[in-house]
Amino acid sequence: MLTATDFTAVVLTLKLAALSTAILMVLGTWLAWQLAHTRSWWKQPVSALVSMPLVLPPTVLGFYLLLLFGPHGPIGQFTQTLGLGALPFTFSGLVVASVIYSLPFVVQPIQNAFETAGRRPLEVAASLRASPRDAFLTVAIPLARPGLLTAAVLGFAHTVGEFGVVLMIGGDIAGETKVASVAIYDHVESLHYANANVLAASMATFAFIVVLTVGLLNHRLAGRDL
């Protein structure tokens, strides 16, 4: 059974994942659209920067985010000037770090979907006097549905499973920054393997359901498009 502390950690994890995914879908869709349609010199450097969380150890990314967001870092000084305080060891800091860490899991599927659809549908829409905004909302977005769905689910699931980055930025504050992955670590460190097993098994089951759901929904969408 989950303890009260574990349950609080799970609720906080789901809250973090939901909020981060909502931000990621807006930011990631815009960024993916720009990367899919630009031929500018900055495309490859930006793509590499977005993809860096895929290859960087989470603790390395978390360390540099901690320096940037801390009271002596440039972003930390800016947020303090605005009266928001420093971001480390706060839920807001977790959200920002999660968005950065999960960004490639959202941008890449959407970018691939936009690139697969190509420019031709947009050119047809323009020939029918559709504005760029209308063409984006009524043509590009529907054609990119599988990529958008995959991005949303992967972004949510990846945020749920974060450990290194959230531990570096959020620490281990119960009810504030202690998410499920950190709670598992605490149980193992305290040799409470039974509690760790319950929480870990719950997350493993969740991961399986996520992967299965993505596969089934994408298969259904692909069948409708045939």
C-alpha positions in Angstrom: 0.0 0.0 0.0 1.1 3.6 -0.7 1.9 5.6 2.4 0.4 9.1 2.8 3.8 10.6 1.8 3.9 8.3 -1.3 0.4 9.3 -2.2 1.3 13.0 -1.9 4.4 12.4 -4.1 2.3 10.7 -6.7 -0.3 13.5 -6.8 2.6 16.1 -7.0 4.1 14.1 -9.9 0.9 14.0 -11.9 0.4 17.7 -11.3 3.9 18.5 -12.4 3.5 16.2 -15.5 0.2 17.8 -16.5 1.3 21.4 -16.2 4.7 20.7 -17.9 2.9 18.8 -20.8 0.5 21.7 -21.3 3.4 24.2 -21.6 5.4 21.7 -23.7 2.6 21.2 -26.2 2.3 25.0 -26.8 6.0 25.7 -26.9 7.0 22.5 -28.6 4.4 22.8 -31.4 5.6 26.3 -32.2 9.2 25.3 -32.1 8.6 22.2 -34.2 6.7 24.2 -36.8 9.6 26.7 -37.1 12.2 23.9 -37.4 10.1 22.0 -39.9 9.7 24.9 -42.3 12.8 27.1 -41.9 15.8 26.9 -44.1 17.8 29.3 -42.0 21.3 28.7 -40.8 20.1 28.5 -37.2 18.0 25.4 -37.8 20.8 22.9 -37.0 22.2 24.7 -33.9 18.7 25.1 -32.4 17.9 21.4 -33.2 21.1 20.3 -31.5 20.4 22.5 -28.5 16.8 21.1 -28.2 18.1 17.6 -28.4 20.9 17.9 -25.8 18.8 16.6 -22.9 18.7 13.3 -24.9 22.5 12.8 -24.5 23.4 14.8 -21.4 23.4 13.0 -18.0 20.4 14.4 -16.1 22.7 15.5 -13.2 24.8 17.6 -15.6 21.7 19.3 -16.9 20.4 19.7 -13.4 23.7 21.2 -12.2 23.8 23.9 -14.8 20.1 24.7 -14.4 20.8 25.0 -10.7 23.6 27.5 -11.4 21.4 29.5 -13.8 18.3 29.5 -11.6 20.2 30.1 -8.3 20.3 33.4 -6.5 23.7 34.3 -8.2 22.8 33.0 -11.7 21.5 35.3 -14.4 18.0 33.8 -14.5 17.9 33.7 -10.7 18.8 37.3 -10.4 16.2 38.2 -13.0 13.4 36.3 -11.2 14.4 37.9 -7.9 14.3 41.4 -9.5 10.7 40.6 -10.6 10.0 39.6 -7.0 9.5 35.9 -7.8 12.5 34.7 -5.8 14.9 32.0 -6.9 13.5 28.9 -8.7 15.6 26.1 -7.1 13.8 24.0 -4.5 10.3 25.3 -5.6 7.5 23.7 -7.6 7.9 26.4 -10.2 11.6 25.5 -10.6 10.5 21.9 -11.2 8.1 22.9 -13.9 10.8 25.0 -15.8 13.4 22.2 -15.4 10.9 19.6 -16.6 9.9 21.6 -19.7 13.6 21.9 -20.7 14.4 18.3 -20.0 11.4 16.9 -21.8 11.4 19.3 -24.7 13.0 17.0 -27.3 10.4 14.3 -26.5 7.8 16.7 -27.7 9.5 18.7 -30.4 10.9 15.8 -32.4 7.6 13.8 -33.0 5.7 17.0 -33.9 8.5 18.2 -36.2 8.6 14.8 -37.9 4.8 14.9 -38.4 5.0 18.4 -39.9 7.9 17.4 -42.2 6.0 14.2 -43.3 2.9 16.2 -44.3 5.1 18.5 -46.4 4.3 21.9 -47.9 1.9 20.8 -50.6 -1.3 20.8 -48.4 -0.5 24.3 -47.2 0.1 25.5 -50.7 -3.3 24.1 -51.7 -4.9 25.8 -48.7 -3.3 29.1 -49.7 -4.6 28.7 -53.3 -8.1 28.5 -51.8 -7.4 31.8 -50.0 -6.9 30.3 -46.6 -4.8 32.6 -44.3 -1.6 31.2 -42.8 -3.3 30.9 -39.5 -6.3 29.0 -40.9 -4.1 26.7 -42.9 -2.1 25.9 -39.8 -5.2 25.2 -37.7 -7.3 23.4 -40.2 -4.7 21.6 -42.3 -1.3 21.3 -40.6 -2.6 20.4 -37.1 -5.1 17.7 -38.3 -2.4 16.1 -40.5 0.0 16.1 -37.6 -2.4 14.4 -35.1 -0.3 11.2 -34.7 2.8 13.3 -33.9 0.9 15.6 -31.5 -0.6 12.6 -29.7 2.8 10.9 -29.4 4.4 14.1 -28.2 1.8 14.7 -25.5 2.0 11.2 -24.1 5.8 11.0 -24.2 6.1 14.4 -22.7 3.8 13.5 -19.9 5.4 10.0 -19.3 8.9 11.4 -19.4 8.1 14.0 -16.8 6.6 11.4 -14.5 9.8 9.3 -14.7 12.3 12.1 -14.2 14.8 11.7 -11.3 18.2 13.4 -11.8 17.0 16.8 -12.9 14.2 17.1 -10.4 16.4 16.0 -7.5 19.0 18.6 -8.5 16.6 21.4 -8.9 13.8 20.5 -6.4 15.6 18.5 -3.7 13.5 16.4 -1.4 10.9 18.6 0.1 7.7 16.7 1.0 4.6 18.2 -0.4 6.6 20.7 -2.4 9.2 19.1 -4.6 9.3 15.4 -3.6 8.0 13.5 -6.6 7.5 9.8 -7.0 10.9 9.0 -8.4 12.6 10.7 -5.5 10.2 8.9 -3.0 11.4 5.6 -4.5 15.0 6.6 -4.0 14.3 7.6 -0.4 12.7 4.2 0.3 15.6 2.3 -1.1 18.1 4.5 0.8 16.2 3.7 4.0 16.1 0.0 3.1 12.3 0.1 2.9 12.2 -2.2 -0.1 8.5 -3.2 0.2 7.4 0.5 -0.1 9.9 1.1 -2.9 8.5 -1.9 -4.7 4.9 -0.8 -4.5 5.7 2.7 -5.9 8.1 1.4 -8.5 5.6 -1.3 -9.7 3.0 1.4 -10.0 5.2 3.5 -12.2 6.3 0.5 -14.3 2.6 -0.3 -14.9 1.9 3.3 -15.8 4.8 3.3 -18.3 3.5 0.1 -19.9 0.0 1.5 -20.2 1.4 4.7 -21.8 3.4 2.9 -24.4 0.5 0.5 -25.2 -1.9 3.4 -25.5 0.3 5.4 -27.9 0.7 2.3 -30.1 -3.0 1.6 -30.2 -4.1 5.2 -30.8 -1.5 5.7 -33.6 -2.6 2.5 -35.2 -6.2 3.7 -35.1 -5.4 7.1 -36.5 -3.3 5.5 -39.3 -6.3 3.2 -40.1 -8.6 6.2 -40.4 -6.2 8.0 -42.8 -6.1 5.1 -45.2 
